[in-house]
């Protein structure tokens, strides 16, 4: 049995990330092994969670991975831990557009049988807080709201009024947090600034969040609430089992003795978006995974036979990425040789001919630029070309989140046909390259990793770029 809490809120901006990260750090500081999780597709918050706990921050996304994998992925991530803290997304009952409760924090809490702690921004209310909490607690009887943490409380008098009102609600107050500038995390066009870009400042912010939680929250009551969660009747997800298309054969038997292909994965400050399960699935499928930093490394790791470039913020580092001409040429050369290259969002921009007029790798005959328009939402995708990730007709679910555009939006061979919110094709398939704006979670389609490793071994006949 894993003790667990879901940290939710009535809406975005109430302070979920501050409270969840502070709780993780505070409990970890007490010597507990804390497993951090985030509802939804967001990559940035898990970076702060990892900093607070020393463990990988993991996402629980019922849309991209399916409801049946939420509990198994949770158990995989929390294996050996004393406590798991799950940060919600948006408001408690907000989920995928036009999909009911799908992918909402409430749905994940029910799938995990986890008690919910509601973080309420109390800055502009007093007695009304009781009506708000009562409404959220009674909306869905299957969602157990076990307590409330009041955030942005102004004064002792304000706290008294809030506590008095909530005394009639039946939902206990488990914490009261005052306004504290030191815990704030700066934001920009796509949300919080990632940990990798802040380093010492991020460490200081997480420490301040832990101190605030220690001073204002009843950790013993919160831990008792977490321990009241019932046993989960599910098997922990395993990358070795999920990623093996021919169950029963060892990795060596599948890829051949001594034939582990080396897959380079982009990291560093410009490419911070990745799911831990991707690396685990690639390893389980037989690859040796090596991380490199396109801002600093002038060559791909020696022996690279496949390349994964995930999401991030290349638009913030365009000049530096462009200045690293030796690496740009190496990436272009690997792609021209027909090696498998999987690029998502930031990776797509990096492979383009240019980004805001600055030369990039030139693998794709396309140019990218910043835009005022935010593109955001889940995507139901169908592969419209055979590629190193999927055969034509394969369906995957993903997510788009960017303020850039690329022209053209699709190559002669597109990557995906998107079904909603509007029907369109997007992305590029060229030789061994698969580049798209759509972020995917490979735990929901583990055959992707095995197919990519097979391509690195030369088993998918796509061939070099003409």
Secondary structure as a PSIPRED ss2 file (coil, helix, strand):
# PSIPRED VFORMAT (PSIPRED V4.0)

   1 X C   1.000  0.000  0.000
   2 X C   1.000  0.000  0.000
   3 X E   0.000  0.000  1.000
   4 X E   0.000  0.000  1.000
   5 X E   0.000  0.000  1.000
   6 X E   0.000  0.000  1.000
   7 X E   0.000  0.000  1.000
   8 X E   0.000  0.000  1.000
   9 X E   0.000  0.000  1.000
  10 X C   1.000  0.000  0.000
  11 X C   1.000  0.000  0.000
  12 X C   1.000  0.000  0.000
  13 X C   1.000  0.000  0.000
  14 X C   1.000  0.000  0.000
  15 X C   1.000  0.000  0.000
  16 X H   0.000  1.000  0.000
  17 X H   0.000  1.000  0.000
  18 X H   0.000  1.000  0.000
  19 X H   0.000  1.000  0.000
  20 X H   0.000  1.000  0.000
  21 X H   0.000  1.000  0.000
  22 X H   0.000  1.000  0.000
  23 X H   0.000  1.000  0.000
  24 X H   0.000  1.000  0.000
  25 X H   0.000  1.000  0.000
  26 X H   0.000  1.000  0.000
  27 X H   0.000  1.000  0.000
  28 X H   0.000  1.000  0.000
  29 X H   0.000  1.000  0.000
  30 X C   1.000  0.000  0.000
  31 X C   1.000  0.000  0.000
  32 X C   1.000  0.000  0.000
  33 X C   1.000  0.000  0.000
  34 X E   0.000  0.000  1.000
  35 X E   0.000  0.000  1.000
  36 X E   0.000  0.000  1.000
  37 X E   0.000  0.000  1.000
  38 X E   0.000  0.000  1.000
  39 X E   0.000  0.000  1.000
  40 X C   1.000  0.000  0.000
  41 X C   1.000  0.000  0.000
  42 X C   1.000  0.000  0.000
  43 X C   1.000  0.000  0.000
  44 X H   0.000  1.000  0.000
  45 X H   0.000  1.000  0.000
  46 X H   0.000  1.000  0.000
  47 X H   0.000  1.000  0.000
  48 X H   0.000  1.000  0.000
  49 X H   0.000  1.000  0.000
  50 X H   0.000  1.000  0.000
  51 X H   0.000  1.000  0.000
  52 X H   0.000  1.000  0.000
  53 X H   0.000  1.000  0.000
  54 X C   1.000  0.000  0.000
  55 X C   1.000  0.000  0.000
  56 X C   1.000  0.000  0.000
  57 X C   1.000  0.000  0.000
  58 X E   0.000  0.000  1.000
  59 X E   0.000  0.000  1.000
  60 X E   0.000  0.000  1.000
  61 X C   1.000  0.000  0.000
  62 X C   1.000  0.000  0.000
  63 X C   1.000  0.000  0.000
  64 X C   1.000  0.000  0.000
  65 X C   1.000  0.000  0.000
  66 X C   1.000  0.000  0.000
  67 X H   0.000  1.000  0.000
  68 X H   0.000  1.000  0.000
  69 X H   0.000  1.000  0.000
  70 X H   0.000  1.000  0.000
  71 X H   0.000  1.000  0.000
  72 X H   0.000  1.000  0.000
  73 X H   0.000  1.000  0.000
  74 X H   0.000  1.000  0.000
  75 X H   0.000  1.000  0.000
  76 X H   0.000  1.000  0.000
  77 X H   0.000  1.000  0.000
  78 X H   0.000  1.000  0.000
  79 X C   1.000  0.000  0.000
  80 X C   1.000  0.000  0.000
  81 X C   1.000  0.000  0.000
  82 X C   1.000  0.000  0.000
  83 X E   0.000  0.000  1.000
  84 X E   0.000  0.000  1.000
  85 X E   0.000  0.000  1.000
  86 X E   0.000  0.000  1.000
  87 X E   0.000  0.000  1.000
  88 X C   1.000  0.000  0.000
  89 X C   1.000  0.000  0.000
  90 X C   1.000  0.000  0.000
  91 X C   1.000  0.000  0.000
  92 X C   1.000  0.000  0.000
  93 X C   1.000  0.000  0.000
  94 X C   1.000  0.000  0.000
  95 X C   1.000  0.000  0.000
  96 X C   1.000  0.000  0.000
  97 X C   1.000  0.000  0.000
  98 X C   1.000  0.000  0.000
  99 X C   1.000  0.000  0.000
 100 X C   1.000  0.000  0.000
 101 X C   1.000  0.000  0.000
 102 X C   1.000  0.000  0.000
 103 X C   1.000  0.000  0.000
 104 X C   1.000  0.000  0.000
 105 X H   0.000  1.000  0.000
 106 X H   0.000  1.000  0.000
 107 X H   0.000  1.000  0.000
 108 X H   0.000  1.000  0.000
 109 X H   0.000  1.000  0.000
 110 X H   0.000  1.000  0.000
 111 X H   0.000  1.000  0.000
 112 X H   0.000  1.000  0.000
 113 X C   1.000  0.000  0.000
 114 X C   1.000  0.000  0.000
 115 X E   0.000  0.000  1.000
 116 X E   0.000  0.000  1.000
 117 X E   0.000  0.000  1.000
 118 X E   0.000  0.000  1.000
 119 X E   0.000  0.000  1.000
 120 X E   0.000  0.000  1.000
 121 X E   0.000  0.000  1.000
 122 X C   1.000  0.000  0.000
 123 X C   1.000  0.000  0.000
 124 X C   1.000  0.000  0.000
 125 X C   1.000  0.000  0.000
 126 X C   1.000  0.000  0.000
 127 X C   1.000  0.000  0.000
 128 X H   0.000  1.000  0.000
 129 X H   0.000  1.000  0.000
 130 X H   0.000  1.000  0.000
 131 X H   0.000  1.000  0.000
 132 X H   0.000  1.000  0.000
 133 X H   0.000  1.000  0.000
 134 X H   0.000  1.000  0.000
 135 X H   0.000  1.000  0.000
 136 X H   0.000  1.000  0.000
 137 X H   0.000  1.000  0.000
 138 X H   0.000  1.000  0.000
 139 X H   0.000  1.000  0.000
 140 X C   1.000  0.000  0.000
 141 X C   1.000  0.000  0.000
 142 X C   1.000  0.000  0.000
 143 X C   1.000  0.000  0.000
 144 X C   1.000  0.000  0.000
 145 X E   0.000  0.000  1.000
 146 X E   0.000  0.000  1.000
 147 X E   0.000  0.000  1.000
 148 X E   0.000  0.000  1.000
 149 X E   0.000  0.000  1.000
 150 X E   0.000  0.000  1.000
 151 X E   0.000  0.000  1.000
 152 X E   0.000  0.000  1.000
 153 X E   0.000  0.000  1.000
 154 X C   1.000  0.000  0.000
 155 X C   1.000  0.000  0.000
 156 X H   0.000  1.000  0.000
 157 X H   0.000  1.000  0.000
 158 X H   0.000  1.000  0.000
 159 X H   0.000  1.000  0.000
 160 X H   0.000  1.000  0.000
 161 X H   0.000  1.000  0.000
 162 X H   0.000  1.000  0.000
 163 X H   0.000  1.000  0.000
 164 X H   0.000  1.000  0.000
 165 X H   0.000  1.000  0.000
 166 X H   0.000  1.000  0.000
 167 X C   1.000  0.000  0.000
 168 X C   1.000  0.000  0.000
 169 X C   1.000  0.000  0.000
 170 X C   1.000  0.000  0.000
 171 X C   1.000  0.000  0.000
 172 X C   1.000  0.000  0.000
 173 X E   0.000  0.000  1.000
 174 X E   0.000  0.000  1.000
 175 X E   0.000  0.000  1.000
 176 X E   0.000  0.000  1.000
 177 X E   0.000  0.000  1.000
 178 X E   0.000  0.000  1.000
 179 X C   1.000  0.000  0.000
 180 X C   1.000  0.000  0.000
 181 X H   0.000  1.000  0.000
 182 X H   0.000  1.000  0.000
 183 X H   0.000  1.000  0.000
 184 X C   1.000  0.000  0.000
 185 X C   1.000  0.000  0.000
 186 X C   1.000  0.000  0.000
 187 X E   0.000  0.000  1.000
 188 X E   0.000  0.000  1.000
 189 X C   1.000  0.000  0.000
 190 X C   1.000  0.000  0.000
 191 X E   0.000  0.000  1.000
 192 X E   0.000  0.000  1.000
 193 X C   1.000  0.000  0.000
 194 X C   1.000  0.000  0.000
 195 X H   0.000  1.000  0.000
 196 X H   0.000  1.000  0.000
 197 X H   0.000  1.000  0.000
 198 X H   0.000  1.000  0.000
 199 X C   1.000  0.000  0.000
 200 X H   0.000  1.000  0.000
 201 X H   0.000  1.000  0.000
 202 X H   0.000  1.000  0.000
 203 X H   0.000  1.000  0.000
 204 X H   0.000  1.000  0.000
 205 X H   0.000  1.000  0.000
 206 X H   0.000  1.000  0.000
 207 X H   0.000  1.000  0.000
 208 X H   0.000  1.000  0.000
 209 X H   0.000  1.000  0.000
 210 X H   0.000  1.000  0.000
 211 X H   0.000  1.000  0.000
 212 X H   0.000  1.000  0.000
 213 X H   0.000  1.000  0.000
 214 X H   0.000  1.000  0.000
 215 X H   0.000  1.000  0.000
 216 X H   0.000  1.000  0.000
 217 X E   0.000  0.000  1.000
 218 X C   1.000  0.000  0.000
 219 X H   0.000  1.000  0.000
 220 X H   0.000  1.000  0.000
 221 X H   0.000  1.000  0.000
 222 X H   0.000  1.000  0.000
 223 X H   0.000  1.000  0.000
 224 X H   0.000  1.000  0.000
 225 X H   0.000  1.000  0.000
 226 X H   0.000  1.000  0.000
 227 X H   0.000  1.000  0.000
 228 X C   1.000  0.000  0.000
 229 X C   1.000  0.000  0.000
 230 X C   1.000  0.000  0.000
 231 X C   1.000  0.000  0.000
 232 X C   1.000  0.000  0.000
 233 X C   1.000  0.000  0.000
 234 X C   1.000  0.000  0.000
 235 X C   1.000  0.000  0.000
 236 X C   1.000  0.000  0.000
 237 X C   1.000  0.000  0.000
 238 X C   1.000  0.000  0.000
 239 X H   0.000  1.000  0.000
 240 X H   0.000  1.000  0.000
 241 X H   0.000  1.000  0.000
 242 X H   0.000  1.000  0.000
 243 X C   1.000  0.000  0.000
 244 X C   1.000  0.000  0.000
 245 X C   1.000  0.000  0.000
 246 X C   1.000  0.000  0.000
 247 X C   1.000  0.000  0.000
 248 X C   1.000  0.000  0.000
 249 X C   1.000  0.000  0.000
 250 X C   1.000  0.000  0.000
 251 X H   0.000  1.000  0.000
 252 X H   0.000  1.000  0.000
 253 X H   0.000  1.000  0.000
 254 X H   0.000  1.000  0.000
 255 X H   0.000  1.000  0.000
 256 X C   1.000  0.000  0.000
 257 X C   1.000  0.000  0.000
 258 X C   1.000  0.000  0.000
 259 X C   1.000  0.000  0.000
 260 X C   1.000  0.000  0.000
 261 X C   1.000  0.000  0.000
 262 X E   0.000  0.000  1.000
 263 X E   0.000  0.000  1.000
 264 X E   0.000  0.000  1.000
 265 X E   0.000  0.000  1.000
 266 X E   0.000  0.000  1.000
 267 X E   0.000  0.000  1.000
 268 X C   1.000  0.000  0.000
 269 X C   1.000  0.000  0.000
 270 X C   1.000  0.000  0.000
 271 X C   1.000  0.000  0.000
 272 X C   1.000  0.000  0.000
 273 X E   0.000  0.000  1.000
 274 X C   1.000  0.000  0.000
 275 X C   1.000  0.000  0.000
 276 X H   0.000  1.000  0.000
 277 X H   0.000  1.000  0.000
 278 X H   0.000  1.000  0.000
 279 X H   0.000  1.000  0.000
 280 X H   0.000  1.000  0.000
 281 X H   0.000  1.000  0.000
 282 X H   0.000  1.000  0.000
 283 X H   0.000  1.000  0.000
 284 X H   0.000  1.000  0.000
 285 X C   1.000  0.000  0.000
 286 X C   1.000  0.000  0.000
 287 X C   1.000  0.000  0.000
 288 X E   0.000  0.000  1.000
 289 X E   0.000  0.000  1.000
 290 X E   0.000  0.000  1.000
 291 X E   0.000  0.000  1.000
 292 X E   0.000  0.000  1.000
 293 X E   0.000  0.000  1.000
 294 X C   1.000  0.000  0.000
 295 X C   1.000  0.000  0.000
 296 X C   1.000  0.000  0.000
 297 X C   1.000  0.000  0.000
 298 X C   1.000  0.000  0.000
 299 X C   1.000  0.000  0.000
 300 X C   1.000  0.000  0.000
 301 X C   1.000  0.000  0.000
 302 X C   1.000  0.000  0.000
 303 X C   1.000  0.000  0.000
 304 X E   0.000  0.000  1.000
 305 X E   0.000  0.000  1.000
 306 X E   0.000  0.000  1.000
 307 X E   0.000  0.000  1.000
 308 X E   0.000  0.000  1.000
 309 X E   0.000  0.000  1.000
 310 X C   1.000  0.000  0.000
 311 X E   0.000  0.000  1.000
 312 X C   1.000  0.000  0.000
 313 X C   1.000  0.000  0.000
 314 X H   0.000  1.000  0.000
 315 X H   0.000  1.000  0.000
 316 X H   0.000  1.000  0.000
 317 X C   1.000  0.000  0.000
 318 X H   0.000  1.000  0.000
 319 X H   0.000  1.000  0.000
 320 X H   0.000  1.000  0.000
 321 X H   0.000  1.000  0.000
 322 X H   0.000  1.000  0.000
 323 X H   0.000  1.000  0.000
 324 X C   1.000  0.000  0.000
 325 X H   0.000  1.000  0.000
 326 X H   0.000  1.000  0.000
 327 X H   0.000  1.000  0.000
 328 X H   0.000  1.000  0.000
 329 X H   0.000  1.000  0.000
 330 X H   0.000  1.000  0.000
 331 X H   0.000  1.000  0.000
 332 X H   0.000  1.000  0.000
 333 X H   0.000  1.000  0.000
 334 X H   0.000  1.000  0.000
 335 X H   0.000  1.000  0.000
 336 X H   0.000  1.000  0.000
 337 X C   1.000  0.000  0.000
 338 X C   1.000  0.000  0.000
 339 X C   1.000  0.000  0.000
 340 X E   0.000  0.000  1.000
 341 X E   0.000  0.000  1.000
 342 X E   0.000  0.000  1.000
 343 X E   0.000  0.000  1.000
 344 X E   0.000  0.000  1.000
 345 X C   1.000  0.000  0.000
 346 X H   0.000  1.000  0.000
 347 X H   0.000  1.000  0.000
 348 X H   0.000  1.000  0.000
 349 X H   0.000  1.000  0.000
 350 X H   0.000  1.000  0.000
 351 X H   0.000  1.000  0.000
 352 X C   1.000  0.000  0.000
 353 X C   1.000  0.000  0.000
 354 X E   0.000  0.000  1.000
 355 X E   0.000  0.000  1.000
 356 X C   1.000  0.000  0.000
 357 X C   1.000  0.000  0.000
 358 X E   0.000  0.000  1.000
 359 X E   0.000  0.000  1.000
 360 X C   1.000  0.000  0.000
 361 X C   1.000  0.000  0.000
 362 X C   1.000  0.000  0.000
 363 X C   1.000  0.000  0.000
 364 X C   1.000  0.000  0.000
 365 X C   1.000  0.000  0.000
 366 X C   1.000  0.000  0.000
 367 X E   0.000  0.000  1.000
 368 X E   0.000  0.000  1.000
 369 X E   0.000  0.000  1.000
 370 X E   0.000  0.000  1.000
 371 X E   0.000  0.000  1.000
 372 X E   0.000  0.000  1.000
 373 X E   0.000  0.000  1.000
 374 X E   0.000  0.000  1.000
 375 X E   0.000  0.000  1.000
 376 X E   0.000  0.000  1.000
 377 X E   0.000  0.000  1.000
 378 X E   0.000  0.000  1.000
 379 X E   0.000  0.000  1.000
 380 X E   0.000  0.000  1.000
 381 X E   0.000  0.000  1.000
 382 X E   0.000  0.000  1.000
 383 X E   0.000  0.000  1.000
 384 X C   1.000  0.000  0.000
 385 X C   1.000  0.000  0.000
 386 X C   1.000  0.000  0.000
 387 X C   1.000  0.000  0.000
 388 X C   1.000  0.000  0.000
 389 X C   1.000  0.000  0.000
 390 X C   1.000  0.000  0.000
 391 X C   1.000  0.000  0.000
 392 X C   1.000  0.000  0.000
 393 X C   1.000  0.000  0.000
 394 X C   1.000  0.000  0.000
 395 X E   0.000  0.000  1.000
 396 X E   0.000  0.000  1.000
 397 X E   0.000  0.000  1.000
 398 X E   0.000  0.000  1.000
 399 X E   0.000  0.000  1.000
 400 X E   0.000  0.000  1.000
 401 X E   0.000  0.000  1.000
 402 X E   0.000  0.000  1.000
 403 X E   0.000  0.000  1.000
 404 X E   0.000  0.000  1.000
 405 X E   0.000  0.000  1.000
 406 X E   0.000  0.000  1.000
 407 X E   0.000  0.000  1.000
 408 X C   1.000  0.000  0.000
 409 X C   1.000  0.000  0.000
 410 X E   0.000  0.000  1.000
 411 X C   1.000  0.000  0.000
 412 X C   1.000  0.000  0.000
 413 X C   1.000  0.000  0.000
 414 X C   1.000  0.000  0.000
 415 X C   1.000  0.000  0.000
 416 X E   0.000  0.000  1.000
 417 X E   0.000  0.000  1.000
 418 X E   0.000  0.000  1.000
 419 X C   1.000  0.000  0.000
 420 X C   1.000  0.000  0.000
 421 X C   1.000  0.000  0.000
 422 X C   1.000  0.000  0.000
 423 X C   1.000  0.000  0.000
 424 X E   0.000  0.000  1.000
 425 X E   0.000  0.000  1.000
 426 X E   0.000  0.000  1.000
 427 X E   0.000  0.000  1.000
 428 X E   0.000  0.000  1.000
 429 X E   0.000  0.000  1.000
 430 X E   0.000  0.000  1.000
 431 X C   1.000  0.000  0.000
 432 X C   1.000  0.000  0.000
 433 X E   0.000  0.000  1.000
 434 X E   0.000  0.000  1.000
 435 X E   0.000  0.000  1.000
 436 X E   0.000  0.000  1.000
 437 X C   1.000  0.000  0.000
 438 X C   1.000  0.000  0.000
 439 X E   0.000  0.000  1.000
 440 X E   0.000  0.000  1.000
 441 X C   1.000  0.000  0.000
 442 X H   0.000  1.000  0.000
 443 X H   0.000  1.000  0.000
 444 X H   0.000  1.000  0.000
 445 X H   0.000  1.000  0.000
 446 X C   1.000  0.000  0.000
 447 X H   0.000  1.000  0.000
 448 X H   0.000  1.000  0.000
 449 X H   0.000  1.000  0.000
 450 X H   0.000  1.000  0.000
 451 X H   0.000  1.000  0.000
 452 X H   0.000  1.000  0.000
 453 X H   0.000  1.000  0.000
 454 X H   0.000  1.000  0.000
 455 X H   0.000  1.000  0.000
 456 X H   0.000  1.000  0.000
 457 X C   1.000  0.000  0.000
 458 X C   1.000  0.000  0.000
 459 X C   1.000  0.000  0.000
 460 X C   1.000  0.000  0.000
 461 X C   1.000  0.000  0.000
 462 X C   1.000  0.000  0.000
 463 X C   1.000  0.000  0.000
 464 X C   1.000  0.000  0.000
 465 X C   1.000  0.000  0.000
 466 X C   1.000  0.000  0.000
